[in-house]
Amino acid sequence: MAASSGMDTLKRVRKIRERLAELDWMEAQAAQRDQENRTLENDKLAEASHSQVGDRSEDMVLHHLYALQLEVTARRDIRELATREAKTLHRQRQMRSAQLETRVVESVAESRREETAIEDARPAQAELDEMGMKAWWRRGAS
């Protein structure tokens, strides 16, 4: 009973770890999508700013400052996006590992249940074997 209870506890812990890993992966995916959206939005702003440049030199200076600021923001966003993609992949690997661990525990628990069922059936099987042997001897003796 203690081994079964221990396996059940281990199985529950593995299921919880699997679920937490899945939630972490989903959170990382959402953050990655948000970062991708911010990066696309900054790209659109940069493209739009190129079409709004005036002829005056003050406009050109402001445009170049704005374009430089957008370029710095875009590079930072691209770096952050790469970091988030790596984090998402790491979380996905963790989730797959947790799923594998859960399957291993479930497989061990299933094999233990099968072994227990076989052990529980042995006395009845031995009794049936004995009855069959007696019947065989009786038929052979007559």
Phi, psi and omega in degrees: 000321182294322179295319179295317179296320178295319178294320179297318179296315179299320179296317178296319179297317180296321178296319180295316178298320179298315181295318179296319178297321178296318179295319177299318179296316179297321178295318179295322177297317180297318179296322178295316178298318178299318180294320177298318179296318178296320180296316178297320180296318178294323177297318179296320178297319180296317179295321180292326182292332179293330182276349184255018181282132179270184182271342184284153182292327178296321178296320179296317180297314179297321179297316180294321176297315180296318179296320178296317178298317178296322179295317178297316179297318180296318178296319178296318179295321179294318176298316180295323178296317178298319178297317180294323177296318178296319179295320179297316178297320178297316179295323179294319176297319178298318180296315179297321178295317178296321178296319179296316178299320179296317179296322179296314180297318178296322178295317178296317179297319179296316179294325176294319178297318179297317178298318179296319179296320178295316179296322179292329182275348183300314179300318179294320179294320178297321179295317177296320177299317180296317179297320178295319179296318179297317180295322179295318179295322180295316179293323181287332182281334184277000000 
